[in-house]
Amino acid sequence: MDFGIDRLLADPSLLAQLKGQRVALLAHPASVTADLAHSLDALIAAGVNVTAAFGPQHGLRGDKQDNMEESPDFTDPVHGMPVFSLYGEVRRPTGQAMGTFDVLLVDLQDVGCRIYTFITTLLYVLEAAARHGKDVWVLDRPNPAGRPVEGLTLLPGWESFVGAGPMPMRHGLTLGELGRWFIDRGRLDVAYRVIAMAGYDPDTAPGHGWPLGERPWINPSPNAANLWMARAYPGTVMLEGTTLSEGRGTTRPLELFGAPDIVARDVIAEMRRLAPDWLAGCALREITFEPTFHKHVHRLCSGVHIHAEGRWYDHEAFRPWRLQALAFKAIRGLYPAYELWRDFPYEYAFGKLPIDVINGGPGLREWVDDPAAAPGDLDAIAEPDEEAWRVERQPYLLY
């Protein structure tokens, strides 16, 4: 499989179209070629006139660990160019930054989840490019979560930095495909092209679009440690809106959940009782862990590890958003007074519960907190959203 950056570098006709242009790169630590050279270095070595770079959340260098930890602008110490942070004093590129280039290359490894902020950054740079008359090329990369769709559609008025538009949590598009949808939906007048991948097949096992054994996984953000995390993330990201640990401060963040004051064995048993079919496609393992930082730091937690890998993994059957919702429902049933929902500013959305910001509305939380609501009731509101999105995204699929 050839990613967009590799196709660009290998095609003299594509490189020729950048000749005489000032080029900027939006990238992060996973923006590497097949030979593991960072895209910034590789483009400059290929003779591209790179005049600026941009970094998304966690920074061009991936040095910021948590949400709302901002990265500063800086000067690249090797190439001497300005590096503008899109997760610092601003989240949309300034006019000054837009004046440093003619063509913006976007080379970001995404994880296929609406809440992952790189897709919102893509929307913001497309909007800025339309205003300033700049070209945008997306150097496409795989969606490691594949094509499946899951979750509630973000409601009007719930747009945020973790909610770029009305799509479900698990959208099933590559970044290049998402850009096409953003442009159509926003009626953006921008010169846009996708340098598509070669050999990308999101339906083929075992990688389902990720070239297992061919390309190494490199963290696109500090807690995106492996492919299995990317598969579980459309569910486990909801833990950020709860008092449960999502495993930050452990070696397997966002593949597990737990807390000192739950009994994981009981939670798993209650999940199986409520909706055993929602646990398909993975294995759940009772664990104990002690976070070295973040929630419940230095406290022994009883937890559950979600194994979306190996012989247990079924790509079509695995439904991480429902699985994690079911865990919340089980905890609410076992411990009715449990203080499950956190209340703090989440990704610059103030005055709203983080769990609602994450889900693009209050529907998931209301279902969890309603003692009379059954699993079928969540299906009844999610399934129409999921089917509508499958139809809406169809014209934008490139693979």
N, C-alpha and C positions, 0 to 999 in steps of 0.2 A: 504494500500500500504506500502510495506517495501522498504526503500531505501537501497543502497549498504552497508552503514555503519552498519545498523541494522541487515542485513543478515549476515555480517561478525561476528558481536559480538554474534549473536545467534547460530552460527554454530561451535561447537567444532572442527570439522574436518578442517575447514578453519583456525581457530586460531592456530591449531596444526602445520600447515604449516609455520607459522611465528615463531614458537618456535626455539630458538637458532639463530635467525636472528637479525641483527640490522635494525630497521625499522625507516624510516622517513615519515613525513606526510606533504603534501602540502594542505593547508586549509585556510579558511577565516572565518568571523563571522557566516556565514550561515551553516558552517560545524558542524551540531548538530545531535544528535540522536533523535529518536521519543520522548524521555523524556526530550529533550532540553539540554542535557549535551553536551558540546563541544566535538567533536570527539577526540581531543588530550587527554582530561581528561578521556574519556570513554575507549580509547585504553589502556592507562596506568593502569586504574582500572581493566581491563580485563587481565592484566599480560603481555601485549605486551611490548617488550623492545624498546621503542621509544627513539632514540638517537639524533634526530634532527628534526627540523620542517622548512618548507618553507612557505613564504607568497607571494601571487601574487600582482598585482596592488591593491592599497588601503591598503595593509598590512594584516598580519595575524589577526590583531585586527580591521581592517576596519577604521583606524583613519584618513586616508588621503582623503580629500574631492574631489579634482579636478584632471584632467589629468595632467601628468608630475609633480605631487607632489610625490617625491620619499620617500620610507620608508627605514629606516636604518636596519642593522643587530642588533640583541640584544640577550640577554640571557633571556630565559623564567624565570620570577620571582618565579613561583611556582615549576616547575620541574627541573630548572637549566640547561636545554639543550640549545644548540645554535639554534637561529632562523635566517635563511638566507633569506634576501629580494631578490626577483626576479623582483623587480621594484625599484631599487636603483642605486648603483654603477654598477650593472650588471643586465641584463635581462635574461641571460642564466646562469645556475648554474656553478660555478667554479669547477675545479678539487678538490680543498680542500673541498668544500661542498659535492661533490659526494663521497669523501672518508669517510664520516661519517655514511654511511648506506649500507645495502645490498639490501633492498626492499623499494621502495617508494610507499606509498599509496597516491593516489590523490583523495581528497574528496572536490570537488568544485561544488557549485550550479551555473550553467550557465544560460543564458537567451535566448539561441537559435539564436544568431545573430553573423555573422562573425566578426564584429568590436569589440565585447566584448573580451578583451585581455586575458581572462583566457584560451581560446582555443589556442592562440599563445603560451602561457606559457606551455600548455600541449605538444605542438609540440616540444618546446625547451627542455623540460625535457626528452622526448622520444629520441630525438637526442643525448642528453648527456648520457642517460642510454645505448644507443647502443654503444657509444664510450667507456664507462667505464665498461661495462658488468654488469649492475644493472637490477634488476627486477622492473617492474612497474605494480601496480594494480590500476585500476580505480574503486572506489566505486561509482557506478552510481547513478545519481539523475535525476529527470524529466527535460525535456525541457519544460518550461512553455509556450513557443510560439507554441508548438505542431509540427505537421508534415508538415504544408503548406510550400511551397517554393516560394520565391519572390526576385526579384532583378537581377541586372546584375552580371555576373561572373567576378571576379577579373582577370584583364588582366596580361599577362607575363610582368615582370619588375615593377609591382605595388605592389609586396609583401612588407609588413611592419608589425609593431607590431599590427596593426589593420587589417591585411590582411595576414593570415597564409597560404592561398592557393587558388586555383581557384574554388571557390564556390560562390553561390549567397549570398546576404545579409542575408536572412532568410533561413537557411540551413535545419532545420527540423530534426536534429540528437541530440542524447544525447551525453554527453562528452565521454562516453565509446565507443559509435559507431564512433565518430569522431576520436578517437585514432586508431581504426582499419583502418580507411581510411588513416590517416597520415602515418601509418606504411607501408601499401601497396604502397602508392604513393611515399614515400621516400625510399622504399626498405630497411627499417630499420631492422637490426638484433637485436631484443630486446625481452626478455622474457616478454610478455604482457598478462594480463588477466583482464577481466571485472567481477567484482562482481555485477551481474545484479540485478535489482529491481524485486520484486514480486508484481504482481497486477497492473503493469503500463500499462495503455491503453490510448495512446495519441489521440484516436478518439472518446472517450466517453465524452459527455456533463455532467455537465456544466464546469468541470475543464479542459477537453481535456488534460489529463495527470497530471494535478496538483490536489492533493487530497484536494479539497475544503471542509472545515469543519472537516478535519481529521488532517492535518498538518498546523501549522501557517506559514505565509510567514515571513522570516527573511532576511533583506537586505543583499545580497551578496556584494554589494558596496553601498556607502552612499546615492546615488541618485536612487537606484533601490528599491523604497519604497513599491511596491505591485505587484500583478499579472497583473494588468491592464497596468502598466508601461512596463512590460516585453512583453506584447502583442503589444503595440504601438512602442516599441523601435526600431525595424528594419526600421521605418520611422523617428521617432523623433530624433534618434541619428544623422541624417544628419544635424540637427540644429546646432550641434557643429561646423560645417564648415561655418556657416552663422553669420550675425550680428543680427539675431533674437534671442530672449531669448528662451531657451528650458525649462525655469522654474526653473533653479538653483537659490537658494535663495527664493524659495517658498516651500510649503508643498507637491506639486504634480509635482516634476520635471519629465521631459521627458514624460509627458502626455499632454503637452500644448505647445503653441508657441505664441509669440507676440512681439510687440515693441511699443515705444511711437509714432512712426510716420506712423502707418498703421491704417486702420479702419477695424476691424475684421469682422463686418457685411458685408462690401463690399467684403472682401476676400472670405468669405463663399459663398456669392451669385455668385461670379465669378467662384469659384470651381464647384458649382452646374451647372452653365451654360456650362462650358468646358467639364466636364465628370462626370455626376451625378452617373453613375454606379461605379465609383472609390470611392465613399463615402459610399458604402454599408457596413453593418455589424457593424456599430457603430453609435454614435450620436455626433454631433458637437455642442458645446455650446459657444456662445459669452461670454467672460469674461473680467474683468479688474484685473490686478495684479501689485504689486510693489515688485520687487526682493529686498531682504535684502542684497544680495551680488551678485557678478558676473555681467553679462551683464546688462546694464540699471539699475544699482543699485539705489534704492530710486527714481526711475522715474516710473510714472504711465504708464503701458503698456495696449494697446488694444490687446486682444488675443483670441485664440480658444482653448478650452479644448476638447480633444478627449476622449470620454467615450467608452472604449472597455470592457463593463461590462453590467450586468443586462439584461433586456429584449431587449436591442438594439444590443447585441453582437451576431454576426453570425460568427462562427469560420472559415468556409470555404469562406464566402463572404468578410471578412475583409482583406484588402490589405494595410497595413500601409505604405509600401514603396511608392506605387503609390499615396496614399492619401497625404503624405508629399511632394512628388514631385509636385503634383497638386497645393498644397498651394504655393510652390515657383513659379510655372508657373502663378498662379493668381496674385501674388504680382508683378512679372515682367511685366505682362500685364497692371495692374492698375497703377504701378509706374515705368515706363521704365528706369529711371535713378537711381533707388534705389540701393544703395551699399550693395548688398545682400551677396556677398561672402567674408569671412574673409581671410586674408593672414598673416599667422604666422606659426611657426614650430608646427606641430601637431603630437604628439606621435612619436617623433624622426625621422619624415620624413621631410627632409629639401628640399627647392627649389620646392615644389609642393603645389598647393592649397589644403587646408584641405578637401574641398568638394570632390576633386578628389581622395585623399588618402582614404577617407571614402568609396567611391564607387568603389575603385579599378580601376580607369580610369576616363577619362573625359566625358564619354557618357551622364551621367545624367545632368551635368552642361551645356553641349552643347545643349541638348534638351531644357532645361529651357530658355537659352539665345537666342535661334533661334525663332524669332517671327513667322516664317512660320511653325514651328513644331507643330503638333497636338498630342493629347493623343494617337491616333493610331500609331503614329510613335515611341513612346516609347514602346508600346506593341510589335511592330514589331522587336525591338532589344532585348527586355527582354524575351519574351515568348520562343524563341528557347533556350536561356540559362537556363531558368527554367525547361523546359522539359528535356534537356540533363542532368541536375543535378538529376532530379527524377530517371532517368535511372541509372546514375553512382552510386548513393548512395544506391541503392536497395540491393546489396550484403552485405552491412554493417549493415543493420537493425537487431536489436536483439529482437524487440518487435512487 
